[in-house]
Each structure stands twice: as C-alpha cells, then as structure tokens.
Amino acid sequence: MADNSNRIPFRQLLLQYSNTALNIIFPLILFPYMTRTLGPTGYGVIGFYESLMLVVNVWAAFGVNYYGLRLLSKSAIGDTDHSNTVLHLLLINTVMAISGVLVYLLYVFTKPIPVSGFEITLLYAFIMVIYMYHLDWYFQSQEKYKFLLQRTFFLRLFVLVSALIFVRKPEHLIYYIIISTLNYTLIAASAFWHMRDLFTHWRWDPALFRRLLISLSPFALLGVLSSLYFTIDTILLARTGNITALGHYTVAAKMVRLGLNVFIAASIVFFVRLFRTSVDKRLQKDSLLMTLHLSIPIGAMLFFFAKPVILFISGESYLPAISILRIFSILWVIVPLHDFFNIQVLMVHHREKLLVRIYLAATVISLILNLVLIPFWFTEGAATAVVISETFVLFAAIWFSRPYFRMNAEMTREIIYCATAYPVALLAWKLTTVMEIGVLWQLLGGTIIFLAGYLFLQVVIFRNAFLLRMQLAIKGARS
C-alpha cells in the first residue's frame, strides 16, 4: 500500500493528474474534428443523450463511487469478506443500471423528441449499463493509479484513431457512437480482468446486500441530485426541438466541464489519503491552495479568450457559443472550490446527508431558474441558471464546512493574489487583439503573455510563499 503520511501525495497526484490529462488531451485532439465533422446538429444529439446518460449512470452508481472509496481506502482488498463486499457493491451497480435504463427507454419512447433514431437510443442504453463496470472507485481505493493511466492511454488512443478513420461526415454519427460503445466495453473487460481474483470469493449474502443498500442510500440520493441539477438545462433545451442551438450549448459546456475533471481527480486522491490518515487540516489547506492557483487563472483566460478558443476548436459555425462559453468560464472558479468543500471536508466528516439537502435545494433552484430564464434568453439563460445554481452550492458548502475547516488570513490573501489573473488575462487579450494575428497565434501569444505576467506578480511582487513551498516540496518528493 501507499505511504500513509500526511504530506501531499505527489506520486499519486501525478498518476491521477496524468490519467485525467489523457482524458482531456485525447478528447481535445478529437473534439475540433468531431464538432466540425458532425456539425452543431450532430453534436446536439450527443449532448442530449449524454445528459440523460449522466443521470442514469449516477443513479446506477448508487453512491458506490464515494462510499466504496471511503469503505475500502483504509486497507488493501484481502480476505473473503472484504472481496465479497466489493462484489456485492458491483451487483448493486448492475441492478440499479438496469432499472435506470428501463426508465430512460420509457422516457425516450413515450416523449418523442426530434433528436435521433431507434439505433442510437438502444446503443446509449447499452452504454449506460456497461459504463458501470469501469470500477474506477475500486482501483482508486487501492491507489492503483498506474493501471488506470495505462488503460486510459490505450483506449483513448483507440477512440481517437477509430474516429478519424471511420467518422468523415455528419451521417457517420452512428459510427462514432458505435466506437464509444466498444470503448466502454473494453474498459469494463479490462476492469474485470484485473479484479478476476475477487470473483472466487463470491458468496450471496442477503444481509450484506441490505446493509450496503441502506449505507449507500444517502450517497445515491446525493449523486442523483448532483447530476440532475447539472443536466436539467440540456434536457429542457432539447424539449424545444432546436437541436442546432443545443449543439452550440453542448460544445461550450463540454469545453468547460471536460477540464473541470482535473479537480475532481485531485479531490479523489486527497479524499483517499484523508481517510487513510487522521484528517489533517494542513493537507486540506494545501489542497485548497493548489486548487485556487489552477482554477482561477484558467477561468480568467477562458473568459477573455472565449472567441479565439471557439474559433480554433470548433470553427465559425459555433460562433453563437462564444457568449455561452464566457458565462460557463465562471464555473472554473466555482466548481473546483465547491468540490473541495463537499468532497474533502463535508464528505470526509460523514456529512453526506447534509450534502443531499444542499443538492436537493440546488436542483429546485436549477429547475426554477431554467424554466424562467430559457424562454427569455434560451441557451444563455440556461447557462446563467447553471452558474447561479453552482454558486449556491459553493456558498452552502462553505457555510456548513465552518465547524471543520475555516478560511484564515493566509488563504484569503492567496485568493486575492489569484484574482489578479483577471486583469492580467485582460491585458494579454488586449495586446493580442491589437496585434491582429491569427486565432492560433492569438491563443499562443496570449497564454505566454499571461503566464509571464501572472508568474511575475506571484513570484516577484507578491513573493508567494505557497508556490515557493510547493517547489521545495516537489524537489523533496523527487529526492
């Protein structure tokens, strides 16, 4: 097992960050090609089905992803009872996945929506079931990040190469979904192969099954609510039948949400480590400061450089997505912070029932805001509803985290330091706009100017102690 010290787990973070980076880099390579090849309408179809898939998959997970991490993180899987618990969690995933898919099929077939055909609906139904068997929660609980990294690399490469070969025009949307289906199937097969020794310990235990269901219920409700308020916007937009506009919306949302997985990945590493040890406030604080120094600068750049990002990645047919992307860029500040407080503070202190209430309120707020704002501002109204809902979750998480984690003067100072990213990003945008250079050069030049200005402020002007301490800690971890 891994080292149990309360130092920042750099090796685990590196592997997990690398795994997440591959999950971002490969889609980013494929993303421009797919958005241009399939067009806004084709990507609108994907956005609709992926929103439904998110809700079904979170229901199918039934909280196992976080409960399993918490339950299994304290030790390696060894005896029969421990292995049998893992298999019963997997059985719960299967039962819930099947029930969720039945509801999904009932919704699609009884509420006709001008989105796509019968074949795509069934393929996504299969994906919703097979997706449950990635078993990331099991491998993360045992800190098997190397296997996750290797699996991600090879299968992401498979999707990239296959899509470039077989998807050449909008009519090939079905080919892309078939490739995705094969990808999820291979992920499940690799997971079963690497945990095959556990299957010899299977023993049906009704009492264990019921006990796990009861323990999982708060996590399951939390997961469903957190995904529902996150997808209400896309589902309601799809009901209008304007699939092209939904495609613009989906592209902007995906650009932002894809990168946010970096922070969820980091939270998982710290979550496991905090359960392996006593809850160390220094470790939590370091995690928060790392989050601030990554999320706020990226959010600032994305806000000011929304137009060149859209043009470079997806082309002029997605110009309506620029204003949506600017609104969504605010999520780069909000979501990583509320993930920190929710996962690394409240959930670590077993406050999942409180989180259920927070997300229930957020779901109601999201539904009301979407119903009110979509008729007036359509996609921009939906994006605004998402940002307001996420902001509510952040403020609620900070408020209820006070007994366990309080912001001190150092952290407040770090937030002020990080906020200087916005004027620096504005300056970089102004300079590159005046130069009247191409989109690619504007992005490259803007990034270089921003990094130079931001690092100068942090290191030379502010003499940022946290960045210096992280540099020393990384050197110590290498030695």
Buried (B, 14 or more C-beta within 10 A) or exposed (E): EEEEEBBBBBBBBBBBBBBBBBBBBBBBEBBEBBBBBBBBBBBBBBBBBBBBBBBBBBBBBBBBBBBBBBBBBEEEBEEEEBBBBBBBBBBBBEEBBBBBBEEBBEBBEEEEBEBBEEEBBEBBBEBBBBBBBBBBBBBBBBBBBEBBBEBBBEBBEBBBEBBBEEBEEEEBBBBBBBBBBBBBBBBBEBBBEBBEEBEEBBEEBEEBBEEBBEBBBBBBBBBBBBBBBBBBBBBBBBEBEBBBBBBBBBBBBBBBBBBBBBBBBBBBBBBBBBBBEEBBBEBBBBBBBBBBBBBBBBBBBBBBBBBBBBBBBBEEBBEBBBBBBBBBBBBBBBBBBBBBBBBBBBBBBEBBEBBBBBBBBBBEBBBEBBEEBBEEBBBBBBBBBBBBBBBBBBEBBBEBBEEBBEBEEEBEBBBEBBBBBBEBBBBBBEBBBEEEBEBEEBBBBBBEBBBEBBBEBBEEEBEBEBBEEBEEBEEEBEE
